Amino acid sequence: MSLGIAFKGPEGIVLAADSRVTLTAELQQGEQKMLLPSMFDNATKLLQITCQPFVGVVTYGLGAIGQVQQRTAHSFLPEFEDELKDCIRLSVKDFAGMLSAFFLKQWKTTMPEQWSGPEMTFLIGGYDDGAPYGRVFQVGIPLHPDPLEWNAEPGQFGITWGGQLDYTNRLIKGYDPNLPSIVQKTLDLTDEQKQKLEHQLEGMLSAHIPYQFLPLQDCVDLSVFLIRTTIELQTWIVGVRGVGGAIDVATITRTEGFKPVQVKTIVGHGRRV
């Protein structure tokens, strides 16, 4: 599942992600089949594109593409960069479109035509040449390949997150994402009434954070806090602990471009911190 965050602040973009990948294996025991989850905490979900230094990517959702030979999004970066090596600086939207087209092509060559599972989702953040503020787009492979922009209005800032978002939703929006559907089913509400309920809940319960005034450091701190809180809370729950491992963070600014803040490194035995 994982948790990915793209934070559009007035001083720059923050991208943050955990490092956990959860795989489920099917084990046959006599006449019964058992599903065994396995967790690996060293996945790279924060993606840097060396030939496009003013954009960055966070991925969450489906951890790998392929039925026989599974590959992570990070493992495809060399091929994707080969396609971009002759490109001049792209706009964030054009980059998001090329990223989407590349991964949709990989999906169509290795995955079944009918798919009902989770998507491989990407949050793309960055700066257009000469633009005062950054932009954040989302694409989902295979069902939502068209780039969707978040906080697109002039002077609009905020956090976009996805993956295992239960606790982040509660902290920022003030309620569990499943609450409106539960209330709709319990009270037999129409879709229109459900939408009105969601609007009221968000208006009354959301955390009052002045995103338009937050310095870049505060944007980094809040992003890390949301992922760290999810990791810590999942320590005690009975359920899918899909967020874990190191938290990778980078900023993207108008002048410096992509800049790692904290990223895990490959180390030898006994050197991990």
KAWO-V693656 format. One record per backbone hydrogen bond with DSSP energy under -0.5 kcal/mol. NH is the residue of the N-H (numbers start at 0). CO is the residue of the C=O. Records with the same first field share a line. If there is no record, write none. Layout:
# KAWO-V693656
NH->CO  CO
This chain:
# KAWO-V693656
1->241
3->161
4->15
5->159
6->13
7->5  157
8->6  11
9->210
12->251
13->6
14->249
15->4
16->247
17->2
18->243
19->243
20->39
22->20  37
24->22  35
26->24  33
28->26  31
31->28
33->26
35->24  33
36->34
37->22
39->20
42->18
44->42
46->44  56
48->54
49->47
51->48
54->51
55->124
56->46
57->122
58->44
59->120
60->0
61->118
64->70
66->109
69->67
70->64
75->71  72
76->73
79->75
80->76
81->77
82->78
83->79
84->80
86->83
94->90
95->91
96->92
97->93
98->94
99->95
100->96
101->97
102->98
103->99
104->100
105->101
106->102
107->103
108->104
109->105  106
110->106
114->112
119->140
120->59  118
121->138
122->57
123->121  136
124->55  122
125->134
126->53
130->127
134->125
135->149
136->123
137->147
138->121
139->143
140->119
141->139
143->139
147->137
148->146
149->135
155->152
157->7
159->5
161->3
163->1
164->162
168->164
169->165
170->166
171->167
172->168
173->168
174->168
178->175
181->177
182->178
183->179
184->180
185->181
186->182
187->183
188->183
193->189
194->190
195->191
196->192
197->193
198->194
199->195
200->196
201->197
202->198
203->199
204->200
205->201
206->171
208->206
209->207
210->208
212->209
213->209  210
218->214
219->215
220->216
221->217
222->218
223->219
224->220
225->221
226->222
227->223
228->224
229->225
230->226
231->227
232->228
233->229
234->230  231
235->232
236->232
238->236
240->238
241->239
245->40
247->16  245
248->261
249->14
250->258
251->12
252->256
256->252
257->52
258->250
260->248
261->248
270->267
